[in-house]
Amino acid sequence: MGDRQNREGSKIGGGGVMSSAQDAVNRRDRLRKLALETIDLQKDPYFMRNHLGTYECKLCMTVHPNEGNYLAHTQGKKHQYVNHARAMLFV
């Protein structure tokens, strides 16, 4: 049996294609980091830290364990939908 790692014609780093689930996790992490860098939570009118140390979205009435999770929520369907519906009420 020969050395399978260093055989002729093998590609370095050819570990296979990333699964769609892993790709989604990586994308979500990248967006969360970007949002933390660009969004100032102190100016967000719906952001509130409660007495338990968790974070709340006053618009959707949801509770989040950390800032990153809250920022991911603000990019999600529910928050976007409620925010759009609220904006349509005041047009």
FIRO-173204 format. One record per residue: residue number from 1; chain; x, y, z of N, C-alpha, C in turn. Coordinates in steps of 0.1 Angstrom, whole numbers. Example, Ala and Ser with C-alpha at 12.3 -4.5 7.8 and 13.67 -1.06 7.14 Angstrom:
<sites>
<site k="1" c="A" n_u="132" n_v="-57" n_w="78" ca_u="123" ca_v="-45" ca_w="78" c_u="132" c_v="-33" c_w="78"/>
<site k="2" c="A" n_u="128" n_v="-22" n_w="71" ca_u="137" ca_v="-11" ca_w="71" c_u="129" c_v="0" c_w="79"/>
</sites>
This chain:
<sites>
<site k="1" c="A" n_u="8" n_v="-12" n_w="0" ca_u="0" ca_v="0" ca_w="0" c_u="9" c_v="12" c_w="0"/>
<site k="2" c="A" n_u="6" n_v="22" n_w="-9" ca_u="14" ca_v="34" ca_w="-10" c_u="9" c_v="45" c_w="-1"/>
<site k="3" c="A" n_u="16" n_v="56" n_w="-2" ca_u="13" ca_v="68" ca_w="5" c_u="1" c_v="75" c_w="-3"/>
<site k="4" c="A" n_u="-10" n_v="75" n_w="3" ca_u="-22" ca_v="81" ca_w="-4" c_u="-23" c_v="96" c_w="-3"/>
<site k="5" c="A" n_u="-16" n_v="102" n_w="7" ca_u="-16" ca_v="116" ca_w="8" c_u="-8" c_v="124" c_w="-2"/>
<site k="6" c="A" n_u="3" n_v="119" n_w="-5" ca_u="13" ca_v="126" ca_w="-14" c_u="14" c_v="119" c_w="-27"/>
<site k="7" c="A" n_u="4" n_v="113" n_w="-32" ca_u="5" ca_v="106" ca_w="-45" c_u="4" c_v="116" c_w="-56"/>
<site k="8" c="A" n_u="9" n_v="112" n_w="-68" ca_u="9" ca_v="120" ca_w="-79" c_u="-5" c_v="124" c_w="-84"/>
<site k="9" c="A" n_u="-8" n_v="136" n_w="-87" ca_u="-21" ca_v="140" ca_w="-92" c_u="-31" c_v="144" c_w="-82"/>
<site k="10" c="A" n_u="-27" n_v="143" n_w="-69" ca_u="-36" ca_v="147" ca_w="-59" c_u="-36" c_v="162" c_w="-57"/>
<site k="11" c="A" n_u="-48" n_v="167" n_w="-53" ca_u="-49" ca_v="182" ca_w="-51" c_u="-48" c_v="185" c_w="-36"/>
<site k="12" c="A" n_u="-41" n_v="195" n_w="-33" ca_u="-39" ca_v="200" ca_w="-19" c_u="-52" c_v="207" c_w="-15"/>
<site k="13" c="A" n_u="-58" n_v="204" n_w="-4" ca_u="-70" ca_v="210" ca_w="1" c_u="-82" c_v="205" c_w="-6"/>
<site k="14" c="A" n_u="-82" n_v="194" n_w="-13" ca_u="-94" ca_v="189" ca_w="-20" c_u="-102" c_v="181" c_w="-11"/>
<site k="15" c="A" n_u="-107" n_v="187" n_w="0" ca_u="-115" ca_v="180" ca_w="10" c_u="-130" c_v="179" c_w="6"/>
<site k="16" c="A" n_u="-134" n_v="184" n_w="-5" ca_u="-148" ca_v="183" ca_w="-9" c_u="-155" c_v="196" c_w="-8"/>
<site k="17" c="A" n_u="-168" n_v="195" n_w="-12" ca_u="-176" ca_v="207" ca_w="-13" c_u="-183" c_v="210" c_w="0"/>
<site k="18" c="A" n_u="-184" n_v="222" n_w="4" ca_u="-190" ca_v="226" ca_w="17" c_u="-205" c_v="223" c_w="16"/>
<site k="19" c="A" n_u="-211" n_v="217" n_w="26" ca_u="-225" ca_v="215" ca_w="26" c_u="-233" c_v="228" c_w="27"/>
<site k="20" c="A" n_u="-245" n_v="227" n_w="23" ca_u="-254" ca_v="240" ca_w="23" c_u="-256" c_v="244" c_w="37"/>
<site k="21" c="A" n_u="-257" n_v="235" n_w="46" ca_u="-260" ca_v="239" ca_w="60" c_u="-248" c_v="246" c_w="66"/>
<site k="22" c="A" n_u="-236" n_v="241" n_w="63" ca_u="-223" ca_v="248" ca_w="68" c_u="-222" c_v="261" c_w="61"/>
<site k="23" c="A" n_u="-225" n_v="262" n_w="48" ca_u="-225" ca_v="275" ca_w="41" c_u="-234" c_v="285" c_w="47"/>
<site k="24" c="A" n_u="-246" n_v="281" n_w="51" ca_u="-256" ca_v="290" ca_w="58" c_u="-251" c_v="294" c_w="71"/>
<site k="25" c="A" n_u="-244" n_v="286" n_w="79" ca_u="-239" ca_v="289" ca_w="92" c_u="-228" c_v="300" c_w="90"/>
<site k="26" c="A" n_u="-219" n_v="298" n_w="80" ca_u="-208" ca_v="307" ca_w="78" c_u="-214" c_v="321" c_w="73"/>
<site k="27" c="A" n_u="-224" n_v="320" n_w="65" ca_u="-230" ca_v="333" ca_w="60" c_u="-236" c_v="341" c_w="71"/>
<site k="28" c="A" n_u="-243" n_v="333" n_w="80" ca_u="-250" ca_v="340" ca_w="92" c_u="-239" c_v="346" c_w="101"/>
<site k="29" c="A" n_u="-228" n_v="339" n_w="103" ca_u="-218" ca_v="345" ca_w="112" c_u="-211" c_v="357" c_w="105"/>
<site k="30" c="A" n_u="-209" n_v="357" n_w="92" ca_u="-203" ca_v="368" ca_w="85" c_u="-213" c_v="380" c_w="87"/>
<site k="31" c="A" n_u="-226" n_v="378" n_w="84" ca_u="-235" ca_v="389" ca_w="85" c_u="-237" c_v="395" c_w="99"/>
<site k="32" c="A" n_u="-236" n_v="386" n_w="109" ca_u="-237" ca_v="390" ca_w="123" c_u="-225" c_v="399" c_w="127"/>
<site k="33" c="A" n_u="-213" n_v="395" n_w="122" ca_u="-201" ca_v="403" ca_w="125" c_u="-201" c_v="416" c_w="118"/>
<site k="34" c="A" n_u="-206" n_v="416" n_w="106" ca_u="-207" ca_v="429" ca_w="98" c_u="-217" c_v="438" c_w="105"/>
<site k="35" c="A" n_u="-228" n_v="433" n_w="109" ca_u="-239" ca_v="441" ca_w="116" c_u="-233" c_v="447" c_w="129"/>
<site k="36" c="A" n_u="-226" n_v="439" n_w="137" ca_u="-220" ca_v="444" ca_w="149" c_u="-211" c_v="456" c_w="147"/>
<site k="37" c="A" n_u="-204" n_v="455" n_w="135" ca_u="-194" ca_v="466" ca_w="132" c_u="-201" c_v="479" c_w="127"/>
<site k="38" c="A" n_u="-212" n_v="477" n_w="120" ca_u="-218" ca_v="488" ca_w="113" c_u="-231" c_v="494" c_w="120"/>
<site k="39" c="A" n_u="-238" n_v="487" n_w="128" ca_u="-250" ca_v="491" ca_w="134" c_u="-247" c_v="496" c_w="149"/>
<site k="40" c="A" n_u="-252" n_v="508" n_w="152" ca_u="-250" ca_v="513" ca_w="166" c_u="-263" c_v="510" c_w="173"/>
<site k="41" c="A" n_u="-262" n_v="500" n_w="182" ca_u="-274" ca_v="496" ca_w="190" c_u="-280" c_v="507" c_w="199"/>
<site k="42" c="A" n_u="-272" n_v="516" n_w="203" ca_u="-277" ca_v="527" ca_w="211" c_u="-287" c_v="536" c_w="204"/>
<site k="43" c="A" n_u="-286" n_v="536" n_w="191" ca_u="-296" ca_v="544" ca_w="183" c_u="-308" c_v="537" c_w="178"/>
<site k="44" c="A" n_u="-308" n_v="524" n_w="181" ca_u="-319" ca_v="515" ca_w="176" c_u="-331" c_v="517" c_w="186"/>
<site k="45" c="A" n_u="-343" n_v="523" n_w="181" ca_u="-354" ca_v="526" ca_w="190" c_u="-361" c_v="513" c_w="196"/>
<site k="46" c="A" n_u="-359" n_v="502" n_w="190" ca_u="-365" ca_v="490" ca_w="194" c_u="-357" c_v="481" c_w="203"/>
<site k="47" c="A" n_u="-344" n_v="485" n_w="205" ca_u="-334" ca_v="477" ca_w="213" c_u="-335" c_v="480" c_w="228"/>
<site k="48" c="A" n_u="-336" n_v="470" n_w="236" ca_u="-337" ca_v="473" ca_w="251" c_u="-330" c_v="461" c_w="258"/>
<site k="49" c="A" n_u="-322" n_v="465" n_w="268" ca_u="-316" ca_v="454" ca_w="277" c_u="-324" c_v="454" c_w="289"/>
<site k="50" c="A" n_u="-329" n_v="442" n_w="293" ca_u="-338" ca_v="440" ca_w="304" c_u="-330" c_v="437" c_w="317"/>
<site k="51" c="A" n_u="-337" n_v="436" n_w="328" ca_u="-331" ca_v="434" ca_w="341" c_u="-324" c_v="420" c_w="343"/>
<site k="52" c="A" n_u="-327" n_v="411" n_w="334" ca_u="-321" ca_v="398" ca_w="334" c_u="-308" c_v="397" c_w="326"/>
<site k="53" c="A" n_u="-305" n_v="408" n_w="319" ca_u="-292" ca_v="408" ca_w="311" c_u="-294" c_v="404" c_w="297"/>
<site k="54" c="A" n_u="-307" n_v="400" n_w="293" ca_u="-309" ca_v="397" ca_w="279" c_u="-314" c_v="409" c_w="272"/>
<site k="55" c="A" n_u="-316" n_v="407" n_w="259" ca_u="-319" ca_v="418" ca_w="250" c_u="-333" c_v="416" c_w="244"/>
<site k="56" c="A" n_u="-341" n_v="427" n_w="243" ca_u="-354" ca_v="426" ca_w="238" c_u="-356" c_v="435" c_w="226"/>
<site k="57" c="A" n_u="-365" n_v="430" n_w="217" ca_u="-369" ca_v="438" ca_w="205" c_u="-383" c_v="443" c_w="209"/>
<site k="58" c="A" n_u="-384" n_v="456" n_w="212" ca_u="-397" ca_v="461" ca_w="216" c_u="-407" c_v="461" c_w="205"/>
<site k="59" c="A" n_u="-403" n_v="461" n_w="192" ca_u="-412" ca_v="460" ca_w="181" c_u="-419" c_v="446" c_w="180"/>
<site k="60" c="A" n_u="-411" n_v="436" n_w="181" ca_u="-416" ca_v="422" ca_w="179" c_u="-419" c_v="415" c_w="192"/>
<site k="61" c="A" n_u="-415" n_v="421" n_w="203" ca_u="-416" ca_v="415" ca_w="216" c_u="-410" c_v="402" c_w="217"/>
<site k="62" c="A" n_u="-397" n_v="401" n_w="213" ca_u="-389" ca_v="389" ca_w="213" c_u="-377" c_v="391" c_w="223"/>
<site k="63" c="A" n_u="-372" n_v="381" n_w="229" ca_u="-361" ca_v="381" ca_w="238" c_u="-349" c_v="374" c_w="232"/>
<site k="64" c="A" n_u="-337" n_v="380" n_w="233" ca_u="-325" ca_v="374" ca_w="227" c_u="-314" c_v="374" c_w="238"/>
<site k="65" c="A" n_u="-306" n_v="363" n_w="238" ca_u="-296" ca_v="361" ca_w="248" c_u="-284" c_v="370" c_w="246"/>
<site k="66" c="A" n_u="-281" n_v="375" n_w="234" ca_u="-269" ca_v="384" ca_w="232" c_u="-272" c_v="393" c_w="221"/>
<site k="67" c="A" n_u="-262" n_v="403" n_w="219" ca_u="-264" ca_v="413" ca_w="209" c_u="-264" c_v="408" c_w="195"/>
<site k="68" c="A" n_u="-255" n_v="398" n_w="193" ca_u="-254" ca_v="392" ca_w="180" c_u="-267" c_v="385" c_w="176"/>
<site k="69" c="A" n_u="-273" n_v="379" n_w="185" ca_u="-286" ca_v="372" ca_w="182" c_u="-297" c_v="383" c_w="179"/>
<site k="70" c="A" n_u="-297" n_v="394" n_w="186" ca_u="-306" ca_v="404" ca_w="184" c_u="-304" c_v="410" c_w="170"/>
<site k="71" c="A" n_u="-291" n_v="412" n_w="166" ca_u="-288" ca_v="418" ca_w="153" c_u="-292" c_v="408" c_w="142"/>
<site k="72" c="A" n_u="-291" n_v="395" n_w="144" ca_u="-295" ca_v="385" ca_w="134" c_u="-310" c_v="386" c_w="133"/>
<site k="73" c="A" n_u="-317" n_v="388" n_w="144" ca_u="-332" ca_v="390" ca_w="144" c_u="-336" c_v="402" c_w="136"/>
<site k="74" c="A" n_u="-329" n_v="413" n_w="137" ca_u="-333" ca_v="425" ca_w="129" c_u="-331" c_v="423" c_w="114"/>
<site k="75" c="A" n_u="-323" n_v="413" n_w="110" ca_u="-322" ca_v="410" ca_w="96" c_u="-332" c_v="400" c_w="91"/>
<site k="76" c="A" n_u="-339" n_v="394" n_w="101" ca_u="-348" ca_v="383" ca_w="98" c_u="-362" c_v="387" c_w="92"/>
<site k="77" c="A" n_u="-369" n_v="377" n_w="88" ca_u="-382" ca_v="379" ca_w="82" c_u="-392" c_v="386" c_w="91"/>
<site k="78" c="A" n_u="-393" n_v="381" n_w="103" ca_u="-404" ca_v="386" ca_w="113" c_u="-402" c_v="400" c_w="115"/>
<site k="79" c="A" n_u="-389" n_v="404" n_w="119" ca_u="-387" ca_v="418" ca_w="122" c_u="-389" c_v="427" c_w="110"/>
<site k="80" c="A" n_u="-384" n_v="423" n_w="98" ca_u="-386" ca_v="431" ca_w="86" c_u="-401" c_v="432" c_w="83"/>
<site k="81" c="A" n_u="-408" n_v="422" n_w="85" ca_u="-423" ca_v="422" ca_w="81" c_u="-430" c_v="432" c_w="91"/>
<site k="82" c="A" n_u="-427" n_v="430" n_w="104" ca_u="-434" ca_v="439" ca_w="114" c_u="-430" c_v="453" c_w="112"/>
<site k="83" c="A" n_u="-417" n_v="456" n_w="109" ca_u="-413" ca_v="469" ca_w="107" c_u="-419" c_v="476" c_w="95"/>
<site k="84" c="A" n_u="-421" n_v="468" n_w="84" ca_u="-427" ca_v="472" ca_w="72" c_u="-442" c_v="475" c_w="74"/>
<site k="85" c="A" n_u="-449" n_v="466" n_w="82" ca_u="-463" ca_v="468" ca_w="85" c_u="-465" c_v="480" c_w="93"/>
<site k="86" c="A" n_u="-456" n_v="483" n_w="103" ca_u="-457" ca_v="494" ca_w="111" c_u="-455" c_v="507" c_w="103"/>
<site k="87" c="A" n_u="-446" n_v="507" n_w="94" ca_u="-444" ca_v="518" ca_w="85" c_u="-456" c_v="521" c_w="76"/>
<site k="88" c="A" n_u="-463" n_v="511" n_w="72" ca_u="-474" ca_v="513" ca_w="64" c_u="-486" c_v="519" c_w="71"/>
<site k="89" c="A" n_u="-487" n_v="517" n_w="85" ca_u="-497" ca_v="523" ca_w="93" c_u="-496" c_v="538" c_w="93"/>
<site k="90" c="A" n_u="-484" n_v="543" n_w="93" ca_u="-481" ca_v="557" ca_w="95" c_u="-479" c_v="565" c_w="82"/>
<site k="91" c="A" n_u="-483" n_v="559" n_w="70" ca_u="-481" ca_v="566" ca_w="57" c_u="-493" c_v="575" c_w="55"/>
</sites>
